[in-house]
Amino acid sequence: MAANKFKCSVCGYVHEGDQAPDKCPQCFAPKEAFEKIEEGAPAKKGIDTNSNAYTIIYAAVMVIIVAFLLVFVSSSLKERQDNNVVQDTKSQILASLNVSSVDVARAYDDYIKMDWLMNEDGSLVKNDGEFSTSYKGEFNSGRLHIFQADVEGDTKYIIPMNGLGLWGAIWGYVALNADKKTVYGVYFSHASETPGLGGEIATEYFQDRFAGKTVMKDGQIVLNVTKFGTAKDAECQVDGVSGATITSKGVNSMIATVLESYKPFLLSK
């Protein structure tokens, strides 16, 4: 008499004998996982969920579905994400004027009267393009923006800044008084400077040191950031961040490089 056959429902191992083994010698599944194979019984139809092919196909389908959902969500939220970037950029510009508002769009319209582009001779022409959120790219392409603001009846000019700190990009905005020779306010931020050290450039404690400093003197850029504790000329020097010499140098280099490019405007009447 032929021996009975028992198939492991976990791994597919087939055992021949009077009864199923206590555990599968291949995957160690318990005896209860075995099913008796009836001789002459029709083969079960359907998908073998234990096969490698099934696993690969299932994984591929799930990856395609998840990828589609991510693309759909990203596309659906793109307009909102772009608007958030615009509002964040506008809030940074306003921060250089010491303006903070929950309604950024309204505050921006109230304070910022014009987005100018500087010509080579220092004259200004209205920016008819879209509002930019990457002034590094604009600067590198020769599009030098100058924002004109009105603060309680006084004209201020805001110049976008971009540079390099210790670990990555730094940027900001320097607001000048109507004379274009003294600082009204500044705003700086960074991508990856060390918290408590280089990251301090984004704090009011550091930024407040710039108010009232001289930018231009005898036709030269004189505003500069020194190593912490070494600023001697209170008129135009700003103490850097303690323990963050490289980041402080980065801010100094950023200011010098950018303002030098804006000299035609700063020297214009």
C-alpha positions in Angstrom: 0.0 0.0 0.0 1.3 3.4 -1.0 2.3 5.7 1.7 0.2 8.8 2.4 1.5 12.2 1.3 1.4 15.3 3.4 2.2 18.8 2.2 3.5 21.6 4.3 1.2 24.6 3.8 4.0 27.0 4.8 6.9 26.0 2.5 5.4 23.3 0.2 7.5 20.4 1.5 5.9 17.0 0.8 6.3 14.2 3.3 5.5 10.6 2.7 4.4 8.3 5.5 1.5 7.1 7.6 1.1 10.5 9.1 2.5 14.0 9.0 5.8 14.7 10.8 5.8 16.5 14.2 7.4 19.4 12.4 8.5 20.3 8.9 12.2 19.4 8.4 12.5 22.3 5.9 10.8 25.3 7.6 10.1 23.8 11.0 6.4 24.5 10.8 4.3 22.4 13.3 2.5 19.2 12.4 -0.8 21.1 12.1 0.6 23.0 9.1 0.5 19.8 7.0 -2.4 18.9 4.7 -3.0 15.4 3.4 -2.7 15.1 -0.3 -5.6 13.0 -1.6 -4.6 10.7 -4.5 -6.5 11.5 -7.7 -7.8 14.7 -6.2 -7.8 17.6 -8.7 -5.0 20.1 -8.2 -6.0 23.2 -6.3 -6.3 26.2 -8.6 -5.3 29.7 -7.6 -2.2 31.8 -6.8 0.6 30.2 -4.8 1.1 33.0 -2.3 4.2 31.2 -1.0 6.1 31.3 -4.3 9.0 33.7 -5.1 7.2 34.9 -8.2 4.1 36.0 -6.1 6.4 37.9 -3.7 8.2 39.7 -6.4 5.0 40.6 -8.3 3.3 41.8 -5.1 6.2 44.0 -4.1 6.4 45.5 -7.6 2.7 46.3 -7.7 2.9 47.9 -4.2 5.9 50.1 -5.2 4.0 51.3 -8.3 0.9 52.1 -6.3 2.9 54.0 -3.6 4.9 55.9 -6.2 1.7 56.9 -8.0 0.1 58.1 -4.8 3.2 60.1 -3.9 3.3 61.8 -7.3 -0.4 62.6 -7.0 -0.1 64.1 -3.5 2.9 66.1 -4.5 1.2 67.4 -7.6 -1.9 68.3 -5.6 0.0 70.2 -2.9 2.5 71.9 -5.3 0.5 75.2 -5.5 0.2 75.3 -1.7 3.9 74.5 -1.2 5.0 77.1 -3.7 2.8 79.7 -1.9 4.3 78.8 1.4 7.8 79.4 0.0 6.8 82.8 -1.3 5.3 83.8 2.0 8.4 82.6 3.9 10.6 84.7 1.6 8.4 87.7 2.1 8.5 87.3 5.9 12.3 87.2 5.8 12.4 90.5 3.8 10.0 92.0 6.3 12.2 90.7 9.2 15.1 93.0 7.9 12.7 95.9 8.6 11.9 94.5 12.1 8.4 93.7 10.9 6.7 90.6 12.1 3.1 89.8 11.1 0.7 86.8 11.1 -0.7 88.1 7.8 2.6 88.2 5.8 0.9 88.9 2.4 -0.9 92.0 3.7 2.2 93.3 5.7 4.4 92.8 2.6 2.0 94.9 0.5 1.8 97.5 3.2 5.6 98.0 3.6 7.2 96.9 0.3 6.4 99.4 -2.5 8.7 98.2 -5.3 10.8 95.3 -6.4 13.6 97.0 -8.5 16.4 95.6 -10.6 19.6 97.5 -10.8 21.2 98.5 -14.1 25.0 98.6 -14.5 25.0 102.4 -13.9 23.1 102.0 -10.7 19.7 103.2 -12.0 16.7 101.1 -11.2 14.1 99.5 -13.4 10.9 97.8 -12.2 11.0 94.0 -12.0 8.2 92.8 -14.3 9.0 89.2 -13.7 7.6 86.9 -11.1 8.5 87.2 -7.4 11.7 85.3 -6.8 12.4 83.0 -3.9 16.0 82.3 -4.9 18.2 85.4 -4.8 21.4 83.4 -5.1 20.3 82.4 -8.6 19.2 85.9 -9.4 22.5 87.3 -8.2 24.5 84.8 -10.2 22.6 85.6 -13.3 23.2 89.3 -12.9 19.7 90.2 -11.8 20.4 92.4 -8.8 17.2 93.1 -6.8 16.5 96.0 -4.6 13.3 96.3 -2.6 12.1 99.7 -1.7 10.1 99.9 1.5 8.2 102.6 3.4 8.4 102.5 7.1 6.4 105.2 8.8 7.0 107.5 5.9 10.7 106.8 5.6 12.2 105.1 2.6 14.3 102.0 3.1 16.2 99.9 0.6 16.6 96.1 1.1 19.3 94.2 -0.6 19.2 90.3 -0.7 22.3 88.5 0.5 23.7 85.0 -0.2 27.0 83.4 0.8 28.6 80.4 2.4 29.1 79.5 6.1 31.0 76.7 7.8 28.7 73.8 6.7 26.5 75.2 4.0 24.6 78.2 2.5 23.9 81.3 4.4 21.6 84.1 3.2 19.7 87.2 4.4 18.7 90.8 3.7 20.3 94.1 4.6 17.9 97.0 5.0 19.5 100.5 4.4 18.2 103.9 5.4 17.3 106.4 2.6 20.9 107.7 2.6 22.0 104.3 1.4 25.0 104.6 3.8 23.7 103.3 7.1 22.0 100.1 8.2 18.4 100.1 9.3 18.1 96.4 10.0 19.2 92.9 8.9 18.0 89.4 8.7 20.3 86.3 8.3 19.5 82.6 8.1 21.4 79.4 7.3 21.0 75.9 6.0 23.1 73.9 8.4 25.2 75.9 10.8 25.8 74.5 14.3 23.1 75.4 16.9 24.5 77.6 19.6 27.5 78.6 17.4 27.3 79.5 13.8 23.5 79.1 14.0 23.5 82.3 16.2 23.6 84.4 13.0 19.8 83.8 12.8 19.2 85.3 16.2 18.1 88.9 17.0 21.0 89.1 19.5 23.5 89.0 16.6 21.4 90.8 14.0 20.7 93.8 16.4 24.4 94.6 16.3 24.1 95.9 12.8 21.5 98.7 13.3 23.0 102.1 12.6 26.3 100.8 11.3 27.9 102.7 8.4 27.9 100.8 5.1 29.7 103.3 2.8 32.5 105.7 3.5 34.6 107.6 1.0 33.2 105.5 -1.8 34.2 102.2 -0.2 32.3 99.4 1.5 33.3 99.6 5.2 30.7 97.5 6.9 32.4 94.4 8.2 32.1 91.5 10.7 35.1 90.8 12.9 36.1 87.9 15.1 34.2 88.0 18.3 35.6 90.6 20.7 37.9 92.3 18.2 35.6 95.0 16.8 37.3 98.3 17.4 35.5 100.7 15.1 32.0 101.0 16.5 30.9 103.0 13.4 31.2 100.2 10.9 32.5 97.0 12.6 30.3 94.2 14.1 31.4 91.6 16.5 31.0 88.1 15.1 29.6 85.1 16.9 31.6 83.7 19.8 33.1 80.3 18.9 32.0 80.6 15.3 34.9 82.3 13.5 34.4 80.6 10.1 30.7 81.4 10.0 31.3 85.0 11.1 33.9 85.2 8.2 31.3 83.8 5.9 28.8 86.6 6.9 31.6 89.2 6.4 32.5 87.8 3.0 28.8 87.7 2.0 28.2 91.3 2.9 31.4 92.5 1.2 30.9 90.6 -2.0 27.2 91.4 -2.4 27.4 95.1 -1.5 30.4 95.6 -3.8 28.2 94.5 -6.7 25.6 97.1 -5.6 28.1 100.0 -5.4 26.7 101.7 -8.5 23.4 102.0 -6.7 24.9 102.9 -3.3 26.9 105.7 -4.9 24.1 107.1 -7.0 22.3 110.2 -6.0 
